[in-house]
Amino acid sequence: MTNNTGSQKQSTACQTCPAHNAGNLLRLGVNMENWDYVVALAGNPNTGKSTVFNALTGLKQHTGNWPGKTVGRAEGGFSFGEHSYKLIDLPGTYSLLSTSFDEEIARDFILFGQPDVTLIVVDATRLERNLNLVLQVLEITDRAVVCLNLMDEAERHGLKIDDRRLARDLGVPVVPTAARNRRGLDDLLQAISDVATGRTVCRPYRIKNQSPEIQNSVNQLVTMLEETFPDLPNARWVAMRLLDGDQRIVQAIRLGELGTLSQHDPEAEGQDLNLELEMA
């Protein structure tokens, strides 16, 4: 994790520009009018994610459904410094492997909505289990903050966590909190603001020990995906999911959904990639 405060004055306009894709967010049911940045709230069930959401948004929240789904969605807002932030509460999920509607919604929002920050809430008493989702999110986005929640419970059980070492290892800010007591929330807001505005540039940990054969296959698929879907935010992640046999991603390509969400109509061009997938 690198703080670019020193070079901020050289490229303030670029650093402070929102990173989100407003068009895709609108397709996903999120209107960013009157909001500067969007923050996606992710996490396993029972990590205190809803408590974090309520603590950050207060009364500035409302509920609805995700477009085309019966899955409920809560969204709210908060202000910090000179900026306003819209917070989208993603369904609680243990992974982003798209084996359920909840996982698909969370995956699509992070991949295609390109939120300015993905805030990942983890249970400090069950950190090892929760890190599975953290690492999956960091494969998709390099704009994330880890909320190390339930620190009061961890301390009650005699657990000590080196949050600074964890931040170095993950390459993103890690903020200890006890949201139900509002402990650590000011630091959390500052970390969100720093990542959203570019004051903090993340260097997320990503798995690199792939065999040459797998890496070669990933590179070939990345080339094909980028040719077919020029606006795809993270072709490498999609390629890895294809190699892993993710049928939902394969279906999204064949039905043209991937092109729709990546702001490119691949109906004709996508046929070539479909043929390649069928031959693989």
C-alpha positions in Angstrom: 0.0 0.0 0.0 1.5 3.3 -1.1 0.4 6.7 0.0 0.9 9.2 -2.9 0.4 12.4 -0.9 3.6 13.8 -2.2 2.7 13.5 -5.8 -0.9 14.5 -5.3 -0.5 18.1 -6.5 1.0 16.9 -9.8 -2.1 15.1 -11.0 -4.9 16.1 -8.7 -7.6 16.0 -11.4 -6.8 12.4 -12.3 -6.4 11.2 -8.8 -9.7 12.7 -7.6 -11.8 11.6 -10.6 -14.3 8.9 -9.6 -13.4 5.4 -10.9 -16.9 4.0 -11.1 -18.7 3.2 -14.3 -21.8 5.4 -14.1 -23.5 3.8 -17.1 -23.1 0.3 -15.8 -24.2 1.4 -12.3 -27.4 2.7 -13.8 -27.9 -0.7 -15.5 -27.4 -2.3 -12.1 -30.0 0.0 -10.6 -27.8 2.6 -9.0 -28.3 6.3 -9.9 -25.2 8.4 -9.1 -26.8 11.8 -9.6 -25.8 14.1 -6.7 -23.2 11.6 -5.4 -19.5 11.8 -5.9 -18.4 8.3 -5.2 -19.9 4.8 -4.8 -18.8 2.3 -2.2 -19.7 -1.4 -2.4 -20.1 -3.1 1.0 -19.1 -6.8 0.8 -18.6 -9.5 3.4 -19.5 -12.9 4.7 -22.8 -13.3 6.6 -22.6 -12.7 10.3 -19.6 -10.3 10.2 -21.5 -7.3 11.4 -21.8 -6.0 7.8 -25.3 -4.6 8.4 -24.1 -2.9 11.6 -21.3 -1.2 9.6 -23.9 -0.2 7.0 -26.2 1.4 9.6 -23.4 3.0 11.4 -22.1 4.7 8.3 -25.4 5.7 6.7 -27.6 6.5 9.7 -31.1 7.4 8.5 -29.9 8.1 4.9 -30.9 4.7 3.5 -33.6 2.9 1.6 -34.3 -0.6 0.4 -35.4 -2.2 -2.8 -34.6 -5.1 -5.1 -31.8 -5.7 -7.6 -33.0 -5.2 -11.2 -34.5 -8.5 -12.5 -34.0 -10.3 -9.1 -36.0 -10.9 -6.0 -32.9 -10.4 -3.9 -33.3 -7.3 -1.7 -30.9 -4.4 -1.7 -30.1 -1.7 0.8 -28.4 1.5 -0.2 -27.6 4.6 1.8 -25.3 7.6 1.9 -22.9 9.5 4.0 -20.7 12.6 3.7 -17.0 12.9 4.6 -14.9 15.9 4.1 -16.1 17.6 0.9 -17.5 14.6 -0.8 -20.7 12.5 -0.7 -20.6 8.7 -0.9 -23.3 6.3 -1.9 -23.0 3.0 -0.1 -24.4 -0.2 -1.7 -24.9 -3.2 0.6 -24.1 -6.3 -1.5 -25.6 -9.6 -0.5 -23.7 -11.4 2.2 -21.7 -14.1 0.6 -18.8 -16.5 1.2 -17.3 -16.3 -2.3 -17.7 -14.7 -5.7 -17.8 -18.0 -7.6 -21.3 -17.4 -8.9 -23.0 -20.5 -7.6 -26.0 -18.5 -6.4 -27.9 -15.2 -7.2 -26.3 -13.5 -4.2 -22.7 -14.3 -5.4 -23.6 -13.4 -9.0 -24.9 -10.0 -7.9 -21.9 -9.2 -5.8 -19.5 -10.3 -8.5 -21.2 -8.3 -11.3 -21.4 -5.2 -9.2 -17.7 -5.2 -8.3 -16.6 -6.2 -11.8 -18.8 -4.1 -14.0 -19.9 -1.3 -11.6 -16.3 -0.6 -10.8 -17.1 1.0 -7.4 -14.6 3.6 -6.2 -14.1 1.5 -3.1 -15.1 -2.0 -2.2 -15.4 -2.1 1.6 -14.9 -5.7 2.8 -16.2 -6.4 6.3 -14.5 -9.4 8.0 -15.0 -11.0 11.4 -11.8 -10.5 13.4 -12.6 -13.7 15.4 -12.8 -15.8 12.2 -10.2 -14.0 10.1 -8.8 -17.1 8.2 -12.3 -18.1 6.9 -13.2 -14.5 5.9 -9.9 -13.9 4.0 -11.2 -16.2 1.2 -13.7 -13.6 0.1 -11.1 -10.8 0.6 -8.6 -12.5 -1.8 -11.4 -13.1 -4.4 -12.4 -9.4 -4.3 -8.8 -8.3 -4.6 -8.5 -10.4 -7.8 -11.2 -8.2 -9.3 -10.5 -4.7 -8.0 -7.5 -2.7 -6.8 -9.6 -0.2 -4.9 -10.5 -1.9 -1.6 -10.5 -1.3 2.2 -10.8 -4.2 4.7 -12.9 -3.4 7.8 -11.6 -5.7 10.5 -14.8 -5.7 12.5 -15.8 -7.3 15.9 -12.5 -6.3 17.4 -14.1 -6.1 20.8 -15.1 -9.8 20.5 -11.6 -10.7 19.3 -10.1 -9.0 22.3 -12.6 -10.6 24.7 -11.3 -14.0 23.4 -7.7 -13.0 23.8 -7.0 -12.7 20.1 -4.4 -10.2 18.9 -4.2 -9.1 15.2 -1.4 -7.2 13.7 -3.6 -5.0 11.4 -0.5 -3.1 10.0 1.2 -6.4 9.0 -2.1 -7.6 7.5 -2.4 -4.3 5.5 1.1 -4.8 4.2 0.4 -8.4 3.2 -2.9 -7.6 1.5 -1.7 -4.4 -0.1 -4.9 -2.5 0.9 -5.9 -0.5 4.1 -7.0 -2.6 7.0 -9.0 -0.7 9.7 -9.9 -2.3 13.1 -13.5 -1.5 14.2 -16.2 -2.5 16.6 -19.0 -1.0 14.6 -21.8 -1.5 17.2 -19.8 0.7 19.6 -18.8 3.1 16.7 -15.2 2.3 17.5 -12.8 2.9 14.6 -15.5 4.5 12.3 -13.6 7.7 11.9 -10.5 5.8 10.7 -12.7 3.7 8.4 -14.2 6.8 6.8 -10.7 8.3 6.3 -9.5 5.1 4.7 -12.5 5.0 2.3 -11.9 8.6 1.4 -8.2 8.1 0.8 -8.8 5.2 -1.6 -11.8 6.9 -3.4 -9.9 10.1 -4.0 -6.6 8.5 -4.9 -4.6 9.7 -1.9 -4.0 6.0 -1.2 -3.1 3.7 -4.1 -3.6 0.0 -3.3 -1.2 -2.7 -4.4 -3.5 -5.8 -3.7 -2.0 -9.2 -3.2 -2.8 -11.5 -6.1 -1.9 -15.2 -6.6 1.2 -15.4 -8.9 2.4 -19.0 -8.5 0.6 -20.3 -11.6 2.2 -22.9 -13.8 3.5 -21.7 -17.2 0.8 -23.7 -18.9 -2.0 -22.0 -17.0 -0.4 -18.6 -17.5 -0.2 -19.2 -21.2 -3.8 -20.2 -21.3 -4.8 -17.1 -19.3 -2.9 -14.8 -21.7 -4.5 -16.4 -24.8 -8.0 -16.0 -23.3 -7.3 -12.4 -22.2 -6.3 -11.5 -25.8 -9.5 -13.0 -27.1 -11.7 -11.4 -24.4 -10.2 -7.9 -25.0 -10.7 -8.2 -28.7 -14.3 -9.2 -28.3 -15.2 -7.0 -25.3 -12.9 -3.9 -25.5 -14.5 -2.3 -22.4 -14.3 -5.4 -20.2 -12.8 -4.0 -16.9 -10.8 -7.1 -15.8 -10.3 -9.6 -18.7 -7.7 -11.5 -16.6 -10.3 -12.4 -13.9 -12.9 -13.5 -16.5 -10.2 -15.6 -18.2 -9.4 -17.3 -14.9 -13.1 -18.0 -14.2 -13.4 -19.6 -17.7 -10.5 -21.8 -17.0 -12.0 -22.8 -13.7 -15.2 -23.9 -15.6 -17.5 -21.2 -14.3 -20.6 -22.0 -16.4 -22.3 -18.7 -15.4 -19.4 -16.8 -17.0 -19.6 -19.0 -20.1 -23.3 -18.4 -20.3 -22.9 -14.7 -19.9 -20.6 -14.7 -22.9 -22.8 -16.9 -25.1 -25.9 -14.9 -24.3 -24.2 -11.5 -24.8 -24.6 -10.4 -21.2 -20.9 -9.8 -20.7 -21.0 -7.4 -23.7 -24.0 -5.6 -22.4 -22.5 -5.0 -19.0 -19.1 -4.0 -20.4 -20.8 -1.4 -22.6 -20.1 -3.2 -25.9 -22.5 -5.1 -28.1 -20.6 -8.3 -29.0 -23.5 -10.1 -30.7 -21.7 -10.7 -34.0 -18.1 -10.7 -32.6 -19.1 -12.9 -29.7 -19.9 -15.8 -32.0 -16.1 -16.2 -32.6 -15.4 -16.5 -28.9 -18.3 -18.9 -28.5 -16.8 -21.2 -31.1 -13.5 -21.1 -29.3 -15.2 -22.0 -26.0 -17.0 -24.9 -27.7 -13.8 -26.2 -29.2 -11.9 -25.9 -25.8 
